[in-house]
Amino acid sequence: MTRTKRTPDFEKSLSELETLVSQLERGDLPLEDALRAFERGVGLTRECQCALEAAQLRVEILLRPNDSQSEITMFDHGTEDKVD
């Protein structure tokens, strides 16, 4: 099975974002280039945020206590559902 959308590399996205921020902070980009850099930065910020949220969810799942309440139980159909 192949994925249609590749998961972005967090470190690579963060590095590119830092580069864009540095370029914008210098203030020497023409307006159109600055707007493109800003737009790309917003996209990278969202990608990084999603990656961080996914990582946080994985950590929360791994740290859940393994007790009997968190186990999956099968639904018992019983005889009450039968129609005569």
N, C-alpha and C positions, 0 to 999 in steps of 0.2 A: 504494500500500500504506500503510495507516495502522497506527500503533503502538497497542497496547492499554494500554501503560504508558509514560507520559511520563518521560523522563530528568530527574531533579531538577536544578535549577540550584544548583551548588555554592555560589556566593557568597550566594544567597538563603537556603539551608539553614544556612550558617555564621552568617549575620547573625541568623537566628531563634534559633539555638542560643546565641549570645552574649547575646541578650536574655533567654532563659530562665535562663541561668546567673546573670545579674545579679539577676533576680527571686528566684531561689532563695537567692542569697548574702545578700540583704537580710533574709531570714528572717521576713517579715511575711505570707506566704501561709498561708491555712488549710491544714490537713493534706491534704484531698482535692485542693485546687488544686495544692499542691506535688507531690503524687504524679502528677497529670496532667501537670504541667510536666516532671517527671523522666522520665516515660514518653515524652513527646514528644521530650525531649532525647536519650534513648537511640536512638530511631528516627532522629533527625536525624544523630546521630553515626555510625550505621551507613551512612546514605545518603552522608555526606561521605567515609567510609572507602572505600566502593565507588567513588565518583567519583575519589578519589585513586589507588586501585589501577588503575582503567581508564586514567587519565592516565599513570601510570607504565608500564603495558604499552605504550601507544602510543609513548612516548618510547623505550623499549627496542627496539621494532620499527623505529622510524625511525633509531636509532643503530647497528643491526646492520651489520656490514661486508657489502658487496655483493661476495661472492666466489663462485667456481664451486661451492663446497660447499653454499651455501645456496639454490641454484637448484632448482626443481622439475624432475624428469626423468620422462619417460614410462616406464611399465613395458613391457618388451619381452616379449611372450608367447612368441615363438620357436616352434620346432617340437617342443620337449620335452613340451609339454602335450597333444599330439595322442594320441588313443587309436585304435589300429587294430582 
